[in-house]
Amino acid sequence: MSQHSAAHHSLSESLRSIVSGQSEKVSLGEIVDAIEDKQFGMLLILLSIPSALPVPAAGYSTPFGIAILILGLQMLAGRRIPWLPQKMREKSFSRQKLSGMIGKASGFFRWVEKLVRPRLSWLSGRAGYRLIALLVIFMSLLMCLPIPSTNTAPAMVIFLIGIGLCEDDGLFALGACALGIVAALLYVVVIYFAIVLIREHGWDGINQLKEFIKQKLGLG
């Protein structure tokens, strides 16, 4: 296939080329237009990086989660080329900040690139593609939920799915599906404790849950 020919670029090379340039801002539309053969996979990677990796970028999870939801719905409909509304295409981000996030993640990408390769081509089939789309939709909804400090898990699932799609690695995508199940179970536990705390302490219980999560994650 063409994406794995001699002209194929590594993930890190493709990401760096997307955010390269002289202007201070880069729009989501510019990113979409530059992804070439990576299509949905590269967008999923870029939109999930701020929440998936330990690179501080407050305020990205909800808007990026919505964008990922739109992409997931298109994948479910069978689209192979991403489309975004004009207003979302015009959304711009600091080129320096995006470059910094990618730079901080470069070590992780170099490690991942040693693992991924084209295999288990079920991803390119209609059933596999739509199964992945459903998982992307579900994880994007979890990213948008206002539950503090818990969007990392679903964002990481989306991040790994994006890598699997970019490299046509069905085995890697299966690993992302397994992580998705873990992320879903995490949310079930968090929502259960949130309901219990609200019943016992009112809405102040949410603040207690937030502090509990921070302590467990070593953020307190």
WORAVEN-V48716 format. One record per backbone hydrogen bond with DSSP energy under -0.5 kcal/mol. CO is the residue of the C=O (numbers start at 1). NH is the residue of the N-H. Records with the same first field share a line. If there is no record, write none. Layout:
BEGIN
CO->NH / NH
END
This chain:
BEGIN
1->4
2->5
5->8
10->14
11->15
12->16
13->17
14->18
15->19
16->20
24->95 / 96
26->93
27->31
28->32
29->33
30->34
31->34 / 35
32->35
35->38
36->39
38->41 / 42
39->43
40->44
41->45
42->46
43->47
44->48
45->49
46->50
48->51 / 52
49->53
53->55
57->60
59->63
60->64
61->65
62->66
63->67
64->68
65->69
66->70
67->71
68->72
69->73
70->74
71->75
72->76
73->77
74->79
75->78
85->89
86->90
88->91
89->29
91->28
93->26
94->98
95->99
96->100
97->101
98->102
99->103
100->104
101->105
103->106
105->109
106->110
107->111
108->112
109->113
110->114
111->114
112->115 / 116
119->170
120->123
121->124
122->125
125->129
126->130
127->131
128->132
129->133
130->134
131->135
132->136
133->137
134->138
135->139
136->140
137->141
138->142
139->143
140->144
141->145
142->145
145->147
146->148
147->150
150->154
151->155
152->156
153->157
154->158
155->159
156->160
157->161
158->162
159->163
160->164
161->165
162->166
163->167
164->168 / 169
165->168
168->119 / 170
169->173
170->174
171->175
172->176
173->177
174->178
175->179
176->180
177->181
178->182
179->183
180->184
181->185
182->186
183->187
184->188
185->189
186->190
187->191
188->192
189->193
190->194
191->195
192->196
193->197
194->198
195->199
196->200
197->201
198->202
201->204
202->205
203->206 / 207
204->208
205->209
206->210
207->211
208->212
209->213
210->214
211->215
212->216
213->217
214->219 / 220
215->218
END
